[in-house]
């Protein structure tokens, strides 16, 4: 399709919010526009904190160890780096982070070969709490993402206002790049899987899979308190199979890959092929 705008296809919604997360696992920043390349929003998840004791990437998916990460915010600096502020709004560094988290961490910009995160079993966290010893799985990062960056699976994550209304939760809990304002009720983006989307004049995406949810949405996010329903509701009402060979899992939102790069702005229309 080159870079031409696709016409004659139904409008599925509009871009309501854009979010970027310069450091994986930390709170992110709100944008009005962003450049999107094959690896997602420019500056998104370009850095992460490495647990020097285990060699794994720090993530609140293992909440007993890392829930406190969601009290810290990362913002992109003018030079393309990442500045981290703590819950008190002051800047912080690796040494102070390590002391506050109780584990020695290093801020890294290059994904180690075979980089992994620990993911607690969501249902166990719901039943036993974030501080309990629970089973966890070890997941490789970026299975459908291009080289570089610290993505769970793919370079873009979308969620609709219909899904947010169905869960009764704030978008910050699900950490999407794009919040799409949609009509209709329920988890409407489930029907987008396998389809192509055009956003704005050139950007073109392919929706790969529903996004399985872990314990992260239930946790405190900055000023937002803990909310178990952010996981419990999808677990009760939207269990779907994300990929062939996987069991049905609680899902909210979808993962996408970039087919044609472009600029995206809030207010852009999203069209389904």
C-alpha positions as CSV (number, residue, x, y, z in Angstrom):
1,X,0.0,0.0,0.0
2,X,3.1,2.2,0.0
3,X,2.6,5.2,2.4
4,X,-0.8,6.2,1.0
5,X,-3.7,6.9,3.1
6,X,-6.3,4.1,2.9
7,X,-9.8,5.3,2.1
8,X,-13.1,3.6,1.9
9,X,-12.7,1.6,5.1
10,X,-14.8,2.2,8.2
11,X,-13.4,4.4,11.0
12,X,-12.9,2.3,14.1
13,X,-12.1,5.1,16.5
14,X,-9.8,8.0,17.2
15,X,-6.5,8.3,19.1
16,X,-7.5,9.7,22.5
17,X,-4.1,9.4,24.3
18,X,-0.5,8.6,23.5
19,X,1.8,7.2,26.1
20,X,5.5,6.5,26.1
21,X,7.5,4.5,28.7
22,X,11.2,5.5,28.4
23,X,12.2,2.9,31.1
24,X,10.4,-0.5,31.1
25,X,8.5,-1.1,34.3
26,X,8.3,2.6,35.4
27,X,5.5,5.1,34.9
28,X,5.7,7.0,31.6
29,X,4.8,10.2,29.9
30,X,1.9,11.7,28.0
31,X,2.4,12.8,24.4
32,X,0.5,14.9,21.8
33,X,2.4,13.4,18.9
34,X,5.1,10.8,18.3
35,X,7.1,9.3,15.5
36,X,6.5,5.6,15.0
37,X,9.1,3.3,13.4
38,X,9.4,-0.4,13.1
39,X,10.3,-0.6,16.7
40,X,7.3,1.4,18.0
41,X,7.1,4.9,19.4
42,X,10.5,6.7,19.3
43,X,12.0,6.5,22.8
44,X,9.5,3.9,24.1
45,X,11.0,1.2,26.4
46,X,14.5,1.9,25.2
47,X,15.9,1.3,28.7
48,X,15.3,-1.0,31.6
49,X,16.6,-1.8,35.1
50,X,18.7,-4.9,35.3
51,X,18.6,-6.9,38.6
52,X,22.4,-7.5,39.0
53,X,21.8,-10.5,41.3
54,X,19.7,-12.5,38.8
55,X,20.6,-11.0,35.4
56,X,16.9,-10.5,34.7
57,X,15.0,-7.3,33.8
58,X,13.2,-5.7,36.7
59,X,9.4,-5.8,36.2
60,X,6.4,-5.4,38.4
61,X,5.1,-8.6,36.8
62,X,6.9,-10.1,39.8
63,X,5.1,-7.7,42.3
64,X,6.7,-9.1,45.5
65,X,10.1,-7.9,44.3
66,X,9.2,-5.0,42.0
67,X,5.8,-3.4,42.8
68,X,7.6,-0.3,44.0
69,X,8.8,0.4,40.5
70,X,5.4,1.9,39.8
71,X,6.1,4.7,42.1
72,X,8.9,6.0,39.8
73,X,8.4,8.0,36.6
74,X,10.7,8.1,33.6
75,X,10.7,11.0,31.1
76,X,12.7,11.5,27.9
77,X,15.3,14.2,28.1
78,X,16.2,16.7,25.4
79,X,19.3,14.6,24.5
80,X,17.3,11.4,24.1
81,X,18.1,9.9,27.5
82,X,15.8,9.1,30.4
83,X,15.4,11.0,33.6
84,X,13.8,9.2,36.6
85,X,11.9,10.8,39.4
86,X,10.9,9.2,42.6
87,X,7.5,9.2,44.4
88,X,8.5,12.6,46.0
89,X,9.1,14.2,42.6
90,X,12.9,14.4,43.0
91,X,15.4,13.1,40.5
92,X,17.0,9.8,41.4
93,X,19.9,7.6,40.2
94,X,20.9,3.9,40.2
95,X,22.4,4.0,43.7
96,X,19.3,5.6,45.2
97,X,17.0,3.3,43.3
98,X,19.0,0.3,44.5
99,X,18.7,1.4,48.1
100,X,15.0,2.1,47.9
101,X,14.2,-1.2,46.1
102,X,16.4,-3.3,48.3
103,X,18.1,-4.8,45.3
104,X,21.1,-3.6,43.3
105,X,20.0,-2.5,39.8
106,X,21.6,-0.9,36.8
107,X,20.0,1.2,34.1
108,X,20.7,-0.4,30.8
109,X,20.0,0.6,27.2
110,X,21.0,-2.6,25.4
111,X,18.9,-5.7,25.8
112,X,21.1,-8.6,27.0
113,X,20.9,-11.8,24.8
114,X,18.0,-13.9,26.0
115,X,16.7,-11.2,28.3
116,X,13.9,-12.4,30.5
117,X,11.4,-11.2,33.1
118,X,9.8,-13.1,36.0
119,X,6.0,-13.1,35.8
120,X,3.9,-14.2,38.8
121,X,0.8,-16.3,38.1
122,X,-2.0,-13.7,38.1
123,X,-4.6,-15.8,39.8
124,X,-2.3,-16.5,42.7
125,X,-1.6,-12.8,43.2
126,X,-5.4,-12.2,43.2
127,X,-5.9,-14.9,45.8
128,X,-2.9,-14.5,48.0
129,X,-1.8,-10.8,47.6
130,X,1.3,-9.2,46.1
131,X,3.6,-9.9,49.1
132,X,2.9,-13.6,49.2
133,X,5.3,-16.2,47.8
134,X,3.7,-17.3,44.5
135,X,4.6,-19.4,41.5
136,X,6.1,-17.5,38.6
137,X,7.1,-18.1,35.0
138,X,10.2,-16.7,33.2
139,X,9.3,-15.1,29.9
140,X,11.7,-14.0,27.1
141,X,11.3,-10.4,26.0
142,X,10.2,-9.2,22.6
143,X,9.2,-12.4,20.8
144,X,7.4,-10.4,18.1
145,X,9.4,-7.2,18.4
146,X,12.4,-6.1,16.3
147,X,15.8,-6.0,17.8
148,X,16.3,-3.4,20.5
149,X,14.1,-2.1,23.2
150,X,12.5,-3.9,26.1
151,X,9.1,-5.0,24.9
152,X,7.1,-7.9,26.4
153,X,6.0,-9.1,23.0
154,X,5.5,-6.5,20.3
155,X,6.4,-2.9,19.8
156,X,2.9,-1.4,20.2
157,X,0.1,-1.9,22.6
158,X,-3.4,-0.5,22.0
159,X,-6.4,-0.5,24.2
160,X,-9.9,1.0,23.6
161,X,-12.1,3.1,25.7
162,X,-14.8,0.4,25.3
163,X,-12.5,-2.0,27.1
164,X,-11.6,0.5,29.8
165,X,-15.3,1.1,30.4
166,X,-15.9,-2.6,30.6
167,X,-13.1,-3.0,33.2
168,X,-13.9,0.2,35.1
169,X,-10.2,1.0,35.2
170,X,-7.9,3.8,34.3
171,X,-5.7,3.3,31.2
172,X,-2.5,3.9,33.2
173,X,-3.1,0.4,34.8
174,X,-2.7,-1.4,31.5
175,X,0.3,0.7,30.2
176,X,-0.8,1.1,26.6
177,X,0.9,3.2,24.0
178,X,-2.4,4.2,22.4
179,X,-5.8,4.7,23.9
180,X,-8.4,4.5,21.1
181,X,-11.8,6.1,21.6
182,X,-14.4,3.7,20.3
183,X,-18.1,3.2,20.1
184,X,-19.7,-0.1,21.3
185,X,-19.5,-2.1,24.4
186,X,-17.1,-4.7,25.7
187,X,-13.7,-5.7,24.4
188,X,-14.1,-4.5,20.8
189,X,-10.4,-4.7,19.9
190,X,-10.6,-8.5,20.1
191,X,-12.1,-8.4,16.7
192,X,-9.1,-6.5,15.3
193,X,-6.7,-9.4,15.7
194,X,-5.3,-10.4,12.3
195,X,-6.4,-7.2,10.6
196,X,-4.6,-4.1,9.5
197,X,-5.1,-0.6,10.8
198,X,-4.4,2.8,9.3
199,X,-3.9,5.7,11.7
200,X,-3.5,9.2,10.4
201,X,-2.1,9.8,6.9
202,X,0.6,7.1,6.7
203,X,0.9,4.9,9.8
204,X,-0.1,1.3,9.2
205,X,-0.2,-1.5,11.7
206,X,-1.1,-5.2,11.9
207,X,-2.8,-6.4,15.1
208,X,-1.1,-9.6,16.2
209,X,-2.8,-10.8,19.4
210,X,-4.9,-9.9,22.4
211,X,-2.8,-8.7,25.4
212,X,-2.7,-11.2,28.3
213,X,-3.0,-9.4,31.6
214,X,-0.7,-10.1,34.6
215,X,-0.8,-8.7,38.2
216,X,0.5,-5.3,37.2
217,X,-3.0,-3.6,36.6
218,X,-3.9,-4.5,40.2
219,X,-1.0,-2.6,41.7
220,X,-0.6,1.0,42.9
221,X,0.4,3.2,40.0
222,X,1.7,6.5,41.3
223,X,-1.4,8.1,43.0
224,X,-3.7,5.4,41.8
225,X,-4.5,2.9,44.6
226,X,-4.4,-0.9,44.2
227,X,-7.4,-2.3,42.4
228,X,-7.9,-6.1,42.1
229,X,-10.8,-5.6,39.8
230,X,-8.5,-4.4,37.0
231,X,-7.5,-8.1,36.6
232,X,-10.4,-9.9,38.1
233,X,-13.0,-8.4,35.6
234,X,-11.0,-9.5,32.5
235,X,-10.4,-12.8,34.1
236,X,-14.2,-13.3,34.5
237,X,-15.4,-11.7,31.3
238,X,-12.7,-11.8,28.6
239,X,-10.7,-15.0,28.7
240,X,-9.4,-15.6,25.2
241,X,-6.6,-17.6,23.6
242,X,-3.8,-15.0,22.7
243,X,-1.8,-17.3,20.4
244,X,-2.2,-20.9,19.2
245,X,-1.0,-23.4,21.8
246,X,-1.7,-21.1,24.7
247,X,-4.6,-21.5,27.2
248,X,-7.4,-19.0,27.5
249,X,-6.1,-16.0,29.5
250,X,-7.6,-12.8,30.9
251,X,-6.9,-10.2,28.2
252,X,-7.5,-6.4,27.7
253,X,-6.1,-4.6,24.7
254,X,-4.1,-5.9,21.7
255,X,-0.5,-6.0,20.5
256,X,0.5,-4.7,17.1
257,X,3.5,-4.5,14.7
258,X,4.3,-1.6,12.4
259,X,3.9,-2.2,8.7
260,X,4.4,1.4,7.5
261,X,6.1,4.0,9.8
262,X,4.5,7.4,10.3
263,X,3.7,10.2,12.7
264,X,0.8,9.8,15.1
265,X,-1.1,12.5,16.9
266,X,-3.9,12.6,19.3
267,X,-7.2,13.1,17.4
268,X,-6.0,10.9,14.4
269,X,-8.6,8.6,13.1
270,X,-8.1,4.9,13.1
271,X,-9.5,2.9,10.1
272,X,-9.8,-0.9,9.8
273,X,-9.1,-2.7,6.6
